[in-house]
Protein backbone atom coordinates (compact mmCIF):
# COMPACT_ATOMS: atom_id res chain seq x y z
CA UNK A 1 0.00 0.00 0.00
CA UNK A 2 1.24 3.50 -0.72
CA UNK A 3 2.05 6.02 2.00
CA UNK A 4 -0.96 8.21 1.22
CA UNK A 5 -3.29 5.23 1.51
CA UNK A 6 -1.90 4.51 4.97
CA UNK A 7 -2.42 8.15 5.95
CA UNK A 8 -6.01 7.95 4.74
CA UNK A 9 -6.65 4.76 6.69
CA UNK A 10 -5.02 6.21 9.79
CA UNK A 11 -6.97 9.48 9.71
CA UNK A 12 -10.26 7.80 8.90
CA UNK A 13 -9.96 5.41 11.84
CA UNK A 14 -8.59 7.86 14.42
CA UNK A 15 -10.35 11.10 13.51
CA UNK A 16 -13.37 11.97 15.66
CA UNK A 17 -16.61 11.69 13.77
CA UNK A 18 -19.12 14.50 13.92
CA UNK A 19 -22.39 12.78 13.22
CA UNK A 20 -24.41 15.60 14.76
CA UNK A 21 -23.28 18.04 12.03
CA UNK A 22 -24.61 16.04 9.09
CA UNK A 23 -27.75 18.12 8.88
CA UNK A 24 -31.42 17.38 8.76
CA UNK A 25 -32.02 15.50 5.51
CA UNK A 26 -35.84 15.48 5.70
CA UNK A 27 -35.74 19.19 6.43
CA UNK A 28 -33.61 19.89 3.36
CA UNK A 29 -35.92 17.75 1.23
CA UNK A 30 -38.88 19.77 2.50
CA UNK A 31 -37.11 23.06 1.77
CA UNK A 32 -36.26 21.87 -1.74
CA UNK A 33 -39.83 20.78 -2.47
CA UNK A 34 -41.29 24.01 -1.07
CA UNK A 35 -38.86 26.09 -3.13
CA UNK A 36 -39.80 24.21 -6.28
CA UNK A 37 -43.47 24.77 -5.49
CA UNK A 38 -42.96 28.49 -4.93
CA UNK A 39 -41.05 28.86 -8.19
CA UNK A 40 -43.76 26.94 -10.04
CA UNK A 41 -46.53 29.12 -8.61
CA UNK A 42 -44.56 32.31 -9.28
CA UNK A 43 -43.89 31.24 -12.85
CA UNK A 44 -47.54 30.32 -13.37
CA UNK A 45 -48.84 33.72 -12.31
CA UNK A 46 -45.99 36.00 -13.32
CA UNK A 47 -44.50 34.07 -16.25
CA UNK A 48 -45.76 36.29 -19.08
CA UNK A 49 -44.68 39.45 -17.26
CA UNK A 50 -41.25 38.00 -16.52
CA UNK A 51 -40.81 36.95 -20.15
CA UNK A 52 -41.80 40.42 -21.31
CA UNK A 53 -39.35 42.04 -18.89
CA UNK A 54 -36.56 39.78 -20.13
CA UNK A 55 -37.40 40.50 -23.76
CA UNK A 56 -37.42 44.26 -23.09
CA UNK A 57 -34.09 44.10 -21.27
CA UNK A 58 -32.46 42.07 -24.05
CA UNK A 59 -33.86 44.42 -26.69
CA UNK A 60 -32.38 47.43 -24.88
CA UNK A 61 -28.98 45.79 -24.55
CA UNK A 62 -28.79 44.63 -28.17
CA UNK A 63 -29.99 47.99 -29.41
mmJSON file of the N, C-alpha and C atoms, coordinates in Angstrom:
{"data_MODEL":{"atom_site":{
"group_PDB":["ATOM","ATOM","ATOM","ATOM","ATOM","ATOM","ATOM","ATOM","ATOM","ATOM","ATOM","ATOM","ATOM","ATOM","ATOM","ATOM","ATOM","ATOM","ATOM","ATOM","ATOM","ATOM","ATOM","ATOM","ATOM","ATOM","ATOM","ATOM","ATOM","ATOM","ATOM","ATOM","ATOM","ATOM","ATOM","ATOM","ATOM","ATOM","ATOM","ATOM","ATOM","ATOM","ATOM","ATOM","ATOM","ATOM","ATOM","ATOM","ATOM","ATOM","ATOM","ATOM","ATOM","ATOM","ATOM","ATOM","ATOM","ATOM","ATOM","ATOM","ATOM","ATOM","ATOM","ATOM","ATOM","ATOM","ATOM","ATOM","ATOM","ATOM","ATOM","ATOM","ATOM","ATOM","ATOM","ATOM","ATOM","ATOM","ATOM","ATOM","ATOM","ATOM","ATOM","ATOM","ATOM","ATOM","ATOM","ATOM","ATOM","ATOM","ATOM","ATOM","ATOM","ATOM","ATOM","ATOM","ATOM","ATOM","ATOM","ATOM","ATOM","ATOM","ATOM","ATOM","ATOM","ATOM","ATOM","ATOM","ATOM","ATOM","ATOM","ATOM","ATOM","ATOM","ATOM","ATOM","ATOM","ATOM","ATOM","ATOM","ATOM","ATOM","ATOM","ATOM","ATOM","ATOM","ATOM","ATOM","ATOM","ATOM","ATOM","ATOM","ATOM","ATOM","ATOM","ATOM","ATOM","ATOM","ATOM","ATOM","ATOM","ATOM","ATOM","ATOM","ATOM","ATOM","ATOM","ATOM","ATOM","ATOM","ATOM","ATOM","ATOM","ATOM","ATOM","ATOM","ATOM","ATOM","ATOM","ATOM","ATOM","ATOM","ATOM","ATOM","ATOM","ATOM","ATOM","ATOM","ATOM","ATOM","ATOM","ATOM","ATOM","ATOM","ATOM","ATOM","ATOM","ATOM","ATOM","ATOM","ATOM","ATOM","ATOM","ATOM","ATOM","ATOM","ATOM","ATOM","ATOM"],
"id":[1,2,3,4,5,6,7,8,9,10,11,12,13,14,15,16,17,18,19,20,21,22,23,24,25,26,27,28,29,30,31,32,33,34,35,36,37,38,39,40,41,42,43,44,45,46,47,48,49,50,51,52,53,54,55,56,57,58,59,60,61,62,63,64,65,66,67,68,69,70,71,72,73,74,75,76,77,78,79,80,81,82,83,84,85,86,87,88,89,90,91,92,93,94,95,96,97,98,99,100,101,102,103,104,105,106,107,108,109,110,111,112,113,114,115,116,117,118,119,120,121,122,123,124,125,126,127,128,129,130,131,132,133,134,135,136,137,138,139,140,141,142,143,144,145,146,147,148,149,150,151,152,153,154,155,156,157,158,159,160,161,162,163,164,165,166,167,168,169,170,171,172,173,174,175,176,177,178,179,180,181,182,183,184,185,186,187,188,189],
"type_symbol":["N","C","C","N","C","C","N","C","C","N","C","C","N","C","C","N","C","C","N","C","C","N","C","C","N","C","C","N","C","C","N","C","C","N","C","C","N","C","C","N","C","C","N","C","C","N","C","C","N","C","C","N","C","C","N","C","C","N","C","C","N","C","C","N","C","C","N","C","C","N","C","C","N","C","C","N","C","C","N","C","C","N","C","C","N","C","C","N","C","C","N","C","C","N","C","C","N","C","C","N","C","C","N","C","C","N","C","C","N","C","C","N","C","C","N","C","C","N","C","C","N","C","C","N","C","C","N","C","C","N","C","C","N","C","C","N","C","C","N","C","C","N","C","C","N","C","C","N","C","C","N","C","C","N","C","C","N","C","C","N","C","C","N","C","C","N","C","C","N","C","C","N","C","C","N","C","C","N","C","C","N","C","C","N","C","C","N","C","C"],
"label_atom_id":["N","CA","C","N","CA","C","N","CA","C","N","CA","C","N","CA","C","N","CA","C","N","CA","C","N","CA","C","N","CA","C","N","CA","C","N","CA","C","N","CA","C","N","CA","C","N","CA","C","N","CA","C","N","CA","C","N","CA","C","N","CA","C","N","CA","C","N","CA","C","N","CA","C","N","CA","C","N","CA","C","N","CA","C","N","CA","C","N","CA","C","N","CA","C","N","CA","C","N","CA","C","N","CA","C","N","CA","C","N","CA","C","N","CA","C","N","CA","C","N","CA","C","N","CA","C","N","CA","C","N","CA","C","N","CA","C","N","CA","C","N","CA","C","N","CA","C","N","CA","C","N","CA","C","N","CA","C","N","CA","C","N","CA","C","N","CA","C","N","CA","C","N","CA","C","N","CA","C","N","CA","C","N","CA","C","N","CA","C","N","CA","C","N","CA","C","N","CA","C","N","CA","C","N","CA","C","N","CA","C","N","CA","C","N","CA","C","N","CA","C"],
"label_alt_id":[null,null,null,null,null,null,null,null,null,null,null,null,null,null,null,null,null,null,null,null,null,null,null,null,null,null,null,null,null,null,null,null,null,null,null,null,null,null,null,null,null,null,null,null,null,null,null,null,null,null,null,null,null,null,null,null,null,null,null,null,null,null,null,null,null,null,null,null,null,null,null,null,null,null,null,null,null,null,null,null,null,null,null,null,null,null,null,null,null,null,null,null,null,null,null,null,null,null,null,null,null,null,null,null,null,null,null,null,null,null,null,null,null,null,null,null,null,null,null,null,null,null,null,null,null,null,null,null,null,null,null,null,null,null,null,null,null,null,null,null,null,null,null,null,null,null,null,null,null,null,null,null,null,null,null,null,null,null,null,null,null,null,null,null,null,null,null,null,null,null,null,null,null,null,null,null,null,null,null,null,null,null,null,null,null,null,null,null,null],
"label_comp_id":["UNK","UNK","UNK","UNK","UNK","UNK","UNK","UNK","UNK","UNK","UNK","UNK","UNK","UNK","UNK","UNK","UNK","UNK","UNK","UNK","UNK","UNK","UNK","UNK","UNK","UNK","UNK","UNK","UNK","UNK","UNK","UNK","UNK","UNK","UNK","UNK","UNK","UNK","UNK","UNK","UNK","UNK","UNK","UNK","UNK","UNK","UNK","UNK","UNK","UNK","UNK","UNK","UNK","UNK","UNK","UNK","UNK","UNK","UNK","UNK","UNK","UNK","UNK","UNK","UNK","UNK","UNK","UNK","UNK","UNK","UNK","UNK","UNK","UNK","UNK","UNK","UNK","UNK","UNK","UNK","UNK","UNK","UNK","UNK","UNK","UNK","UNK","UNK","UNK","UNK","UNK","UNK","UNK","UNK","UNK","UNK","UNK","UNK","UNK","UNK","UNK","UNK","UNK","UNK","UNK","UNK","UNK","UNK","UNK","UNK","UNK","UNK","UNK","UNK","UNK","UNK","UNK","UNK","UNK","UNK","UNK","UNK","UNK","UNK","UNK","UNK","UNK","UNK","UNK","UNK","UNK","UNK","UNK","UNK","UNK","UNK","UNK","UNK","UNK","UNK","UNK","UNK","UNK","UNK","UNK","UNK","UNK","UNK","UNK","UNK","UNK","UNK","UNK","UNK","UNK","UNK","UNK","UNK","UNK","UNK","UNK","UNK","UNK","UNK","UNK","UNK","UNK","UNK","UNK","UNK","UNK","UNK","UNK","UNK","UNK","UNK","UNK","UNK","UNK","UNK","UNK","UNK","UNK","UNK","UNK","UNK","UNK","UNK","UNK"],
"label_asym_id":["A","A","A","A","A","A","A","A","A","A","A","A","A","A","A","A","A","A","A","A","A","A","A","A","A","A","A","A","A","A","A","A","A","A","A","A","A","A","A","A","A","A","A","A","A","A","A","A","A","A","A","A","A","A","A","A","A","A","A","A","A","A","A","A","A","A","A","A","A","A","A","A","A","A","A","A","A","A","A","A","A","A","A","A","A","A","A","A","A","A","A","A","A","A","A","A","A","A","A","A","A","A","A","A","A","A","A","A","A","A","A","A","A","A","A","A","A","A","A","A","A","A","A","A","A","A","A","A","A","A","A","A","A","A","A","A","A","A","A","A","A","A","A","A","A","A","A","A","A","A","A","A","A","A","A","A","A","A","A","A","A","A","A","A","A","A","A","A","A","A","A","A","A","A","A","A","A","A","A","A","A","A","A","A","A","A","A","A","A"],
"label_entity_id":["1","1","1","1","1","1","1","1","1","1","1","1","1","1","1","1","1","1","1","1","1","1","1","1","1","1","1","1","1","1","1","1","1","1","1","1","1","1","1","1","1","1","1","1","1","1","1","1","1","1","1","1","1","1","1","1","1","1","1","1","1","1","1","1","1","1","1","1","1","1","1","1","1","1","1","1","1","1","1","1","1","1","1","1","1","1","1","1","1","1","1","1","1","1","1","1","1","1","1","1","1","1","1","1","1","1","1","1","1","1","1","1","1","1","1","1","1","1","1","1","1","1","1","1","1","1","1","1","1","1","1","1","1","1","1","1","1","1","1","1","1","1","1","1","1","1","1","1","1","1","1","1","1","1","1","1","1","1","1","1","1","1","1","1","1","1","1","1","1","1","1","1","1","1","1","1","1","1","1","1","1","1","1","1","1","1","1","1","1"],
"label_seq_id":[1,1,1,2,2,2,3,3,3,4,4,4,5,5,5,6,6,6,7,7,7,8,8,8,9,9,9,10,10,10,11,11,11,12,12,12,13,13,13,14,14,14,15,15,15,16,16,16,17,17,17,18,18,18,19,19,19,20,20,20,21,21,21,22,22,22,23,23,23,24,24,24,25,25,25,26,26,26,27,27,27,28,28,28,29,29,29,30,30,30,31,31,31,32,32,32,33,33,33,34,34,34,35,35,35,36,36,36,37,37,37,38,38,38,39,39,39,40,40,40,41,41,41,42,42,42,43,43,43,44,44,44,45,45,45,46,46,46,47,47,47,48,48,48,49,49,49,50,50,50,51,51,51,52,52,52,53,53,53,54,54,54,55,55,55,56,56,56,57,57,57,58,58,58,59,59,59,60,60,60,61,61,61,62,62,62,63,63,63],
"pdbx_PDB_ins_code":[null,null,null,null,null,null,null,null,null,null,null,null,null,null,null,null,null,null,null,null,null,null,null,null,null,null,null,null,null,null,null,null,null,null,null,null,null,null,null,null,null,null,null,null,null,null,null,null,null,null,null,null,null,null,null,null,null,null,null,null,null,null,null,null,null,null,null,null,null,null,null,null,null,null,null,null,null,null,null,null,null,null,null,null,null,null,null,null,null,null,null,null,null,null,null,null,null,null,null,null,null,null,null,null,null,null,null,null,null,null,null,null,null,null,null,null,null,null,null,null,null,null,null,null,null,null,null,null,null,null,null,null,null,null,null,null,null,null,null,null,null,null,null,null,null,null,null,null,null,null,null,null,null,null,null,null,null,null,null,null,null,null,null,null,null,null,null,null,null,null,null,null,null,null,null,null,null,null,null,null,null,null,null,null,null,null,null,null,null],
"Cartn_x":[0.844,0.0,0.894,0.46,1.244,1.114,2.017,2.049,0.794,0.234,-0.963,-2.173,-2.184,-3.29,-3.244,-2.025,-1.897,-2.34,-1.988,-2.422,-3.94,-4.547,-6.007,-6.65,-6.118,-6.649,-6.463,-5.298,-5.022,-5.937,-6.119,-6.968,-8.439,-8.839,-10.258,-10.623,-9.654,-9.961,-9.738,-8.888,-8.589,-9.274,-9.727,-10.349,-11.718,-12.035,-13.365,-14.439,-15.514,-16.609,-17.649,-18.111,-19.122,-20.447,-21.12,-22.387,-23.503,-23.357,-24.413,-24.4,-23.366,-23.281,-23.659,-24.246,-24.612,-25.79,-26.608,-27.754,-29.033,-30.094,-31.422,-31.874,-31.701,-32.019,-33.5,-34.43,-35.844,-36.172,-35.513,-35.737,-35.275,-34.119,-33.614,-34.487,-35.009,-35.922,-37.174,-37.698,-38.882,-38.609,-37.455,-37.107,-36.999,-36.4,-36.263,-37.62,-38.498,-39.834,-40.637,-40.549,-41.289,-40.75,-39.439,-38.862,-39.316,-39.323,-39.797,-41.262,-42.063,-43.469,-43.657,-42.865,-42.961,-42.547,-41.493,-41.05,-42.105,-42.713,-43.765,-44.957,-45.388,-46.535,-46.186,-44.989,-44.561,-44.518,-43.981,-43.885,-45.264,-46.191,-47.541,-48.25,-48.115,-48.837,-48.081,-46.759,-45.987,-45.135,-45.315,-44.504,-44.537,-45.714,-45.755,-45.096,-45.308,-44.683,-43.155,-42.692,-41.251,-40.633,-41.318,-40.811,-40.764,-41.783,-41.804,-40.671,-40.443,-39.348,-37.999,-37.808,-36.558,-36.395,-37.465,-37.402,-37.071,-37.698,-37.418,-35.972,-35.463,-34.093,-33.1,-33.342,-32.456,-32.529,-33.716,-33.855,-33.093,-33.096,-32.376,-30.867,-30.41,-28.984,-28.473,-29.227,-28.787,-29.004,-29.808,-29.994,-31.03],
"Cartn_y":[-1.169,0.0,1.239,2.264,3.503,4.291,5.249,6.017,6.841,7.388,8.21,7.372,6.121,5.232,4.935,4.737,4.511,5.744,6.915,8.147,8.259,7.902,7.951,6.976,5.763,4.763,5.227,5.761,6.208,7.353,8.345,9.477,9.096,8.166,7.796,6.953,6.248,5.415,6.147,7.176,7.856,9.215,9.778,11.102,11.01,11.985,11.97,12.239,11.533,11.687,12.629,13.523,14.501,14.15,13.212,12.783,13.797,14.641,15.599,16.788,16.929,18.045,17.637,16.492,16.043,16.806,17.362,18.116,17.302,17.978,17.376,17.083,15.851,15.497,15.696,15.22,15.478,16.965,17.755,19.192,19.796,19.367,19.887,19.435,18.218,17.753,18.615,18.924,19.769,21.166,21.735,23.06,23.032,21.984,21.873,21.763,20.952,20.784,22.074,22.752,24.006,25.082,25.12,26.089,25.819,24.555,24.212,24.594,24.391,24.772,26.275,27.031,28.49,29.003,28.445,28.861,28.514,27.345,26.945,27.888,28.214,29.123,30.523,30.994,32.309,32.332,31.288,31.235,31.149,30.453,30.317,31.667,32.457,33.721,34.886,34.862,36.001,35.669,34.496,34.068,35.002,35.387,36.291,37.645,38.179,39.449,39.321,38.225,37.998,37.821,37.117,36.949,38.286,39.113,40.422,41.306,41.263,42.038,41.586,40.301,39.784,40.189,40.1,40.496,41.98,42.817,44.256,44.541,43.859,44.095,43.663,42.519,42.066,42.983,43.516,44.421,45.736,46.211,47.429,47.222,46.067,45.793,45.623,44.888,44.625,45.834,46.759,47.994,47.833],
"Cartn_z":[0.0,0.0,0.0,-0.654,-0.723,0.581,0.762,2.003,2.196,1.081,1.219,1.582,1.146,1.515,3.01,3.545,4.974,5.762,5.269,5.946,5.939,4.833,4.739,5.713,5.767,6.693,8.129,8.43,9.793,10.208,9.336,9.711,9.746,8.901,8.902,10.113,10.674,11.84,13.151,13.154,14.416,14.545,13.451,13.51,14.183,15.043,15.659,14.61,14.743,13.774,14.343,13.511,13.919,13.263,13.809,13.22,13.458,14.473,14.758,13.8,12.962,12.032,10.605,10.424,9.086,8.525,9.358,8.884,8.965,8.688,8.764,7.342,6.893,5.509,5.201,6.015,5.704,5.65,6.473,6.43,5.125,4.63,3.357,2.2,2.284,1.234,1.233,2.397,2.496,1.954,2.288,1.773,0.256,-0.294,-1.745,-2.422,-1.879,-2.468,-2.367,-1.224,-1.065,-2.007,-2.202,-3.129,-4.545,-4.94,-6.281,-6.451,-5.418,-5.488,-5.603,-4.842,-4.93,-6.303,-6.859,-8.186,-9.224,-9.099,-10.038,-9.968,-8.755,-8.611,-9.109,-8.8,-9.281,-10.799,-11.388,-12.85,-13.485,-12.831,-13.372,-13.432,-12.369,-12.309,-12.946,-12.847,-13.324,-14.544,-15.11,-16.25,-17.44,-17.926,-19.079,-18.805,-17.599,-17.261,-17.186,-16.608,-16.521,-17.908,-18.784,-20.146,-20.879,-20.671,-21.307,-20.78,-19.472,-18.893,-19.446,-19.581,-20.13,-21.586,-22.353,-23.76,-23.896,-23.064,-23.09,-22.713,-21.696,-21.27,-22.361,-22.978,-24.053,-25.277,-25.562,-26.688,-26.445,-25.195,-24.88,-24.936,-24.548,-24.548,-25.979,-26.795,-28.167,-29.074,-28.658,-29.407,-30.421],
"occupancy":[1.0,1.0,1.0,1.0,1.0,1.0,1.0,1.0,1.0,1.0,1.0,1.0,1.0,1.0,1.0,1.0,1.0,1.0,1.0,1.0,1.0,1.0,1.0,1.0,1.0,1.0,1.0,1.0,1.0,1.0,1.0,1.0,1.0,1.0,1.0,1.0,1.0,1.0,1.0,1.0,1.0,1.0,1.0,1.0,1.0,1.0,1.0,1.0,1.0,1.0,1.0,1.0,1.0,1.0,1.0,1.0,1.0,1.0,1.0,1.0,1.0,1.0,1.0,1.0,1.0,1.0,1.0,1.0,1.0,1.0,1.0,1.0,1.0,1.0,1.0,1.0,1.0,1.0,1.0,1.0,1.0,1.0,1.0,1.0,1.0,1.0,1.0,1.0,1.0,1.0,1.0,1.0,1.0,1.0,1.0,1.0,1.0,1.0,1.0,1.0,1.0,1.0,1.0,1.0,1.0,1.0,1.0,1.0,1.0,1.0,1.0,1.0,1.0,1.0,1.0,1.0,1.0,1.0,1.0,1.0,1.0,1.0,1.0,1.0,1.0,1.0,1.0,1.0,1.0,1.0,1.0,1.0,1.0,1.0,1.0,1.0,1.0,1.0,1.0,1.0,1.0,1.0,1.0,1.0,1.0,1.0,1.0,1.0,1.0,1.0,1.0,1.0,1.0,1.0,1.0,1.0,1.0,1.0,1.0,1.0,1.0,1.0,1.0,1.0,1.0,1.0,1.0,1.0,1.0,1.0,1.0,1.0,1.0,1.0,1.0,1.0,1.0,1.0,1.0,1.0,1.0,1.0,1.0,1.0,1.0,1.0,1.0,1.0,1.0],
"B_iso_or_equiv":[0.0,0.0,0.0,0.0,0.0,0.0,0.0,0.0,0.0,0.0,0.0,0.0,0.0,0.0,0.0,0.0,0.0,0.0,0.0,0.0,0.0,0.0,0.0,0.0,0.0,0.0,0.0,0.0,0.0,0.0,0.0,0.0,0.0,0.0,0.0,0.0,0.0,0.0,0.0,0.0,0.0,0.0,0.0,0.0,0.0,0.0,0.0,0.0,0.0,0.0,0.0,0.0,0.0,0.0,0.0,0.0,0.0,0.0,0.0,0.0,0.0,0.0,0.0,0.0,0.0,0.0,0.0,0.0,0.0,0.0,0.0,0.0,0.0,0.0,0.0,0.0,0.0,0.0,0.0,0.0,0.0,0.0,0.0,0.0,0.0,0.0,0.0,0.0,0.0,0.0,0.0,0.0,0.0,0.0,0.0,0.0,0.0,0.0,0.0,0.0,0.0,0.0,0.0,0.0,0.0,0.0,0.0,0.0,0.0,0.0,0.0,0.0,0.0,0.0,0.0,0.0,0.0,0.0,0.0,0.0,0.0,0.0,0.0,0.0,0.0,0.0,0.0,0.0,0.0,0.0,0.0,0.0,0.0,0.0,0.0,0.0,0.0,0.0,0.0,0.0,0.0,0.0,0.0,0.0,0.0,0.0,0.0,0.0,0.0,0.0,0.0,0.0,0.0,0.0,0.0,0.0,0.0,0.0,0.0,0.0,0.0,0.0,0.0,0.0,0.0,0.0,0.0,0.0,0.0,0.0,0.0,0.0,0.0,0.0,0.0,0.0,0.0,0.0,0.0,0.0,0.0,0.0,0.0,0.0,0.0,0.0,0.0,0.0,0.0],
"pdbx_formal_charge":[null,null,null,null,null,null,null,null,null,null,null,null,null,null,null,null,null,null,null,null,null,null,null,null,null,null,null,null,null,null,null,null,null,null,null,null,null,null,null,null,null,null,null,null,null,null,null,null,null,null,null,null,null,null,null,null,null,null,null,null,null,null,null,null,null,null,null,null,null,null,null,null,null,null,null,null,null,null,null,null,null,null,null,null,null,null,null,null,null,null,null,null,null,null,null,null,null,null,null,null,null,null,null,null,null,null,null,null,null,null,null,null,null,null,null,null,null,null,null,null,null,null,null,null,null,null,null,null,null,null,null,null,null,null,null,null,null,null,null,null,null,null,null,null,null,null,null,null,null,null,null,null,null,null,null,null,null,null,null,null,null,null,null,null,null,null,null,null,null,null,null,null,null,null,null,null,null,null,null,null,null,null,null,null,null,null,null,null,null],
"auth_seq_id":[1,1,1,2,2,2,3,3,3,4,4,4,5,5,5,6,6,6,7,7,7,8,8,8,9,9,9,10,10,10,11,11,11,12,12,12,13,13,13,14,14,14,15,15,15,16,16,16,17,17,17,18,18,18,19,19,19,20,20,20,21,21,21,22,22,22,23,23,23,24,24,24,25,25,25,26,26,26,27,27,27,28,28,28,29,29,29,30,30,30,31,31,31,32,32,32,33,33,33,34,34,34,35,35,35,36,36,36,37,37,37,38,38,38,39,39,39,40,40,40,41,41,41,42,42,42,43,43,43,44,44,44,45,45,45,46,46,46,47,47,47,48,48,48,49,49,49,50,50,50,51,51,51,52,52,52,53,53,53,54,54,54,55,55,55,56,56,56,57,57,57,58,58,58,59,59,59,60,60,60,61,61,61,62,62,62,63,63,63],
"auth_comp_id":["UNK","UNK","UNK","UNK","UNK","UNK","UNK","UNK","UNK","UNK","UNK","UNK","UNK","UNK","UNK","UNK","UNK","UNK","UNK","UNK","UNK","UNK","UNK","UNK","UNK","UNK","UNK","UNK","UNK","UNK","UNK","UNK","UNK","UNK","UNK","UNK","UNK","UNK","UNK","UNK","UNK","UNK","UNK","UNK","UNK","UNK","UNK","UNK","UNK","UNK","UNK","UNK","UNK","UNK","UNK","UNK","UNK","UNK","UNK","UNK","UNK","UNK","UNK","UNK","UNK","UNK","UNK","UNK","UNK","UNK","UNK","UNK","UNK","UNK","UNK","UNK","UNK","UNK","UNK","UNK","UNK","UNK","UNK","UNK","UNK","UNK","UNK","UNK","UNK","UNK","UNK","UNK","UNK","UNK","UNK","UNK","UNK","UNK","UNK","UNK","UNK","UNK","UNK","UNK","UNK","UNK","UNK","UNK","UNK","UNK","UNK","UNK","UNK","UNK","UNK","UNK","UNK","UNK","UNK","UNK","UNK","UNK","UNK","UNK","UNK","UNK","UNK","UNK","UNK","UNK","UNK","UNK","UNK","UNK","UNK","UNK","UNK","UNK","UNK","UNK","UNK","UNK","UNK","UNK","UNK","UNK","UNK","UNK","UNK","UNK","UNK","UNK","UNK","UNK","UNK","UNK","UNK","UNK","UNK","UNK","UNK","UNK","UNK","UNK","UNK","UNK","UNK","UNK","UNK","UNK","UNK","UNK","UNK","UNK","UNK","UNK","UNK","UNK","UNK","UNK","UNK","UNK","UNK","UNK","UNK","UNK","UNK","UNK","UNK"],
"auth_asym_id":["A","A","A","A","A","A","A","A","A","A","A","A","A","A","A","A","A","A","A","A","A","A","A","A","A","A","A","A","A","A","A","A","A","A","A","A","A","A","A","A","A","A","A","A","A","A","A","A","A","A","A","A","A","A","A","A","A","A","A","A","A","A","A","A","A","A","A","A","A","A","A","A","A","A","A","A","A","A","A","A","A","A","A","A","A","A","A","A","A","A","A","A","A","A","A","A","A","A","A","A","A","A","A","A","A","A","A","A","A","A","A","A","A","A","A","A","A","A","A","A","A","A","A","A","A","A","A","A","A","A","A","A","A","A","A","A","A","A","A","A","A","A","A","A","A","A","A","A","A","A","A","A","A","A","A","A","A","A","A","A","A","A","A","A","A","A","A","A","A","A","A","A","A","A","A","A","A","A","A","A","A","A","A","A","A","A","A","A","A"],
"auth_atom_id":["N","CA","C","N","CA","C","N","CA","C","N","CA","C","N","CA","C","N","CA","C","N","CA","C","N","CA","C","N","CA","C","N","CA","C","N","CA","C","N","CA","C","N","CA","C","N","CA","C","N","CA","C","N","CA","C","N","CA","C","N","CA","C","N","CA","C","N","CA","C","N","CA","C","N","CA","C","N","CA","C","N","CA","C","N","CA","C","N","CA","C","N","CA","C","N","CA","C","N","CA","C","N","CA","C","N","CA","C","N","CA","C","N","CA","C","N","CA","C","N","CA","C","N","CA","C","N","CA","C","N","CA","C","N","CA","C","N","CA","C","N","CA","C","N","CA","C","N","CA","C","N","CA","C","N","CA","C","N","CA","C","N","CA","C","N","CA","C","N","CA","C","N","CA","C","N","CA","C","N","CA","C","N","CA","C","N","CA","C","N","CA","C","N","CA","C","N","CA","C","N","CA","C","N","CA","C","N","CA","C","N","CA","C","N","CA","C","N","CA","C"],
"pdbx_PDB_model_num":[1,1,1,1,1,1,1,1,1,1,1,1,1,1,1,1,1,1,1,1,1,1,1,1,1,1,1,1,1,1,1,1,1,1,1,1,1,1,1,1,1,1,1,1,1,1,1,1,1,1,1,1,1,1,1,1,1,1,1,1,1,1,1,1,1,1,1,1,1,1,1,1,1,1,1,1,1,1,1,1,1,1,1,1,1,1,1,1,1,1,1,1,1,1,1,1,1,1,1,1,1,1,1,1,1,1,1,1,1,1,1,1,1,1,1,1,1,1,1,1,1,1,1,1,1,1,1,1,1,1,1,1,1,1,1,1,1,1,1,1,1,1,1,1,1,1,1,1,1,1,1,1,1,1,1,1,1,1,1,1,1,1,1,1,1,1,1,1,1,1,1,1,1,1,1,1,1,1,1,1,1,1,1,1,1,1,1,1,1]
}}}
